[in-house]
Amino acid sequence: MEERKFDPRKLAKLNDPARLAYLDPETIWKTVHPHEARVLVDIGAGTGFFSVLFGRMLQNGKVYACDISEVMITWMLENLPSETRDLVIPVRMEESSVPLADGIADLVYMINLHHELEDPERIIAEAFRLLHNGGKLAIIDWKKEETPQGPPLSLRVPAETIMEQVRKGGFSRCAAYSVLPYHTFIVGEKP
């Protein structure tokens, strides 16, 4: 059986600026358009690569960069740029549980995580709990097709499946966006 989880020994891959060519943060931000967002929750943050980029787009906000890997949390604590120390807060989480308060977030997002999840419905329910009414969930993961990078095709999840999981998780105004070349991009809103 293929390993689902990202190998922390390959964390340098997560900081590769070449990722921005196919995971453009400006495109993601404009698509989700979290107007006046103050609190973001990055589930599966890894090294905080996107936490830092999105945090810099906030006006007086913060990003909780959540990961299950102690290696990733330690890396963030030791390596995040000093000017982001109050902006990006590393948080150790469990597989389907984030130790943050109910309704804390304007936006919860997961990038390249969905295919790793053992129980996607549970983390979607956790995202629902973390969001206030009107908050958004964004799931961005590798398309279920061959791409120049990414996990094996057998691990990838079809867009329709992710959309159905988000709907079953209680989200409304669910939409799929075709703005990234190699990724499914699903957004849902907590009613």
C-alpha positions as CSV (number, residue, x, y, z in Angstrom):
1,M,0.0,0.0,0.0
2,E,1.3,3.5,-0.9
3,E,2.0,5.9,2.0
4,R,-0.5,8.7,2.1
5,K,1.3,11.0,4.5
6,F,3.9,13.5,3.3
7,D,7.4,12.5,4.4
8,P,8.7,15.2,6.7
9,R,12.3,14.4,5.5
10,K,11.3,16.0,2.2
11,L,10.2,19.3,3.7
12,A,12.5,21.3,1.5
13,K,10.1,20.5,-1.3
14,L,7.4,22.5,0.5
15,N,9.5,25.6,0.4
16,D,10.3,25.4,-3.3
17,P,9.3,28.7,-5.0
18,A,8.7,26.8,-8.2
19,R,5.4,25.7,-6.5
20,L,4.1,29.3,-7.1
21,A,4.0,28.7,-10.8
22,Y,1.1,26.2,-10.4
23,L,-0.2,27.2,-6.9
24,D,-0.4,31.0,-7.3
25,P,-1.3,32.6,-4.0
26,E,-2.8,35.7,-5.7
27,T,-5.1,33.5,-7.8
28,I,-6.1,31.5,-4.8
29,W,-6.7,34.6,-2.7
30,K,-8.8,36.3,-5.4
31,T,-10.9,33.2,-5.9
32,V,-11.7,32.7,-2.2
33,H,-11.9,36.5,-1.7
34,P,-12.0,36.4,2.1
35,H,-13.1,40.1,2.5
36,E,-11.9,41.6,5.7
37,A,-10.6,38.2,6.9
38,R,-8.8,38.5,10.3
39,V,-8.2,34.8,11.2
40,L,-7.2,32.0,8.8
41,V,-6.6,28.4,9.7
42,D,-4.2,26.5,7.5
43,I,-4.7,22.7,8.1
44,G,-1.8,20.7,7.0
45,A,0.4,23.8,6.9
46,G,3.7,21.9,6.6
47,T,6.5,24.5,6.8
48,G,4.0,27.4,6.8
49,F,4.8,28.3,3.2
50,F,1.3,29.4,2.3
51,S,0.5,30.5,5.9
52,V,3.2,33.2,5.5
53,L,2.0,34.2,2.0
54,F,-1.6,34.5,2.9
55,G,-0.8,36.1,6.3
56,R,0.9,38.9,4.4
57,M,-2.4,39.5,2.5
58,L,-4.3,40.0,5.7
59,Q,-5.0,43.4,7.3
60,N,-4.1,43.0,11.0
61,G,-4.9,39.3,11.1
62,K,-3.3,36.0,12.0
63,V,-2.9,32.6,10.5
64,Y,-2.9,29.4,12.6
65,A,-0.5,27.1,10.8
66,C,-1.7,23.6,11.9
67,D,0.1,20.4,11.3
68,I,0.2,16.9,12.9
69,S,4.0,16.6,12.4
70,E,6.2,17.7,15.3
71,V,9.0,18.1,12.7
72,M,6.9,20.7,10.8
73,I,5.9,22.6,13.9
74,T,9.5,22.7,15.1
75,W,10.7,23.8,11.7
76,M,8.2,26.7,11.7
77,L,9.1,27.8,15.2
78,E,12.8,27.8,14.2
79,N,12.6,29.1,10.6
80,L,9.7,31.4,9.9
81,P,10.7,34.9,9.0
82,S,11.0,37.1,12.2
83,E,8.5,39.6,10.8
84,T,5.8,36.9,10.7
85,R,6.2,35.8,14.3
86,D,3.0,37.5,15.5
87,L,1.2,36.8,12.2
88,V,1.8,33.0,11.8
89,I,1.2,30.9,14.8
90,P,2.2,27.2,14.6
91,V,-0.3,24.8,16.1
92,R,0.2,21.1,16.7
93,M,-3.0,19.2,15.8
94,E,-4.2,15.7,15.7
95,E,-5.4,13.9,12.6
96,S,-8.9,15.3,12.8
97,S,-8.8,17.7,15.7
98,V,-7.5,21.3,15.9
99,P,-7.1,22.7,19.4
100,L,-8.7,26.1,18.6
101,A,-12.0,27.6,19.6
102,D,-15.3,27.1,17.8
103,G,-16.1,29.8,15.3
104,I,-12.7,31.4,15.4
105,A,-12.0,31.5,11.6
106,D,-13.0,33.5,8.6
107,L,-11.3,31.0,6.3
108,V,-10.1,27.4,6.8
109,Y,-8.0,26.1,3.9
110,M,-6.1,22.9,3.1
111,I,-3.6,22.7,0.3
112,N,-2.4,19.3,-1.0
113,L,-3.7,17.6,2.1
114,H,-7.0,15.9,1.0
115,H,-5.4,12.9,-0.6
116,E,-3.5,12.2,2.7
117,L,-6.5,12.1,4.9
118,E,-7.7,8.9,6.5
119,D,-11.1,10.3,7.3
120,P,-11.8,13.4,5.2
121,E,-15.3,13.8,6.6
122,R,-14.0,14.3,10.1
123,I,-11.6,17.1,9.1
124,I,-14.3,18.8,7.1
125,A,-16.5,18.6,10.2
126,E,-13.7,20.1,12.2
127,A,-13.3,22.9,9.6
128,F,-17.1,23.6,10.0
129,R,-16.6,23.9,13.7
130,L,-13.7,26.3,13.4
131,L,-15.6,28.7,11.0
132,H,-18.0,31.4,12.1
133,N,-21.2,31.6,10.1
134,G,-20.4,33.0,6.7
135,G,-16.8,31.7,6.9
136,K,-15.4,29.7,4.0
137,L,-13.6,26.3,3.6
138,A,-11.2,26.0,0.6
139,I,-9.8,22.6,-0.4
140,I,-7.1,22.6,-3.0
141,D,-5.7,19.2,-3.9
142,W,-4.1,17.4,-6.9
143,K,-6.5,16.7,-9.8
144,K,-7.3,13.0,-10.4
145,E,-5.2,13.0,-13.6
146,E,-1.6,12.8,-14.5
147,T,0.4,16.0,-13.7
148,P,4.1,16.8,-13.8
149,Q,4.3,16.7,-10.0
150,G,2.2,15.3,-7.2
151,P,1.3,12.0,-5.5
152,P,0.5,8.8,-7.3
153,L,-2.8,8.9,-9.2
154,S,-4.1,6.1,-7.1
155,L,-4.1,8.4,-4.0
156,R,-5.8,11.4,-5.6
157,V,-9.4,12.1,-5.0
158,P,-11.9,13.1,-7.7
159,A,-13.2,16.6,-7.6
160,E,-16.8,15.3,-7.4
161,T,-16.0,13.2,-4.3
162,I,-14.5,16.3,-2.5
163,M,-17.5,18.4,-3.5
164,E,-19.9,15.8,-2.1
165,Q,-17.9,15.5,1.1
166,V,-18.0,19.3,1.6
167,R,-21.8,19.4,0.9
168,K,-22.4,16.5,3.3
169,G,-20.3,18.5,5.9
170,G,-23.0,21.1,6.0
171,F,-21.5,23.7,3.7
172,S,-23.5,25.7,1.2
173,R,-22.7,27.8,-1.9
174,C,-20.2,25.1,-2.8
175,A,-18.3,25.7,-6.0
176,A,-15.4,24.3,-8.0
177,Y,-13.0,26.6,-9.7
178,S,-10.8,25.8,-12.7
179,V,-8.1,28.4,-12.0
180,L,-5.2,26.2,-11.1
181,P,-3.5,23.9,-13.8
182,Y,-3.0,20.8,-11.7
183,H,-5.4,21.2,-8.8
184,T,-9.0,20.7,-7.9
185,F,-10.2,23.9,-6.0
186,I,-13.4,23.6,-4.0
187,V,-14.9,26.3,-1.8
188,G,-17.9,26.0,0.5
189,E,-19.5,28.5,2.9
190,K,-20.7,27.8,6.5
191,P,-24.4,29.0,6.5
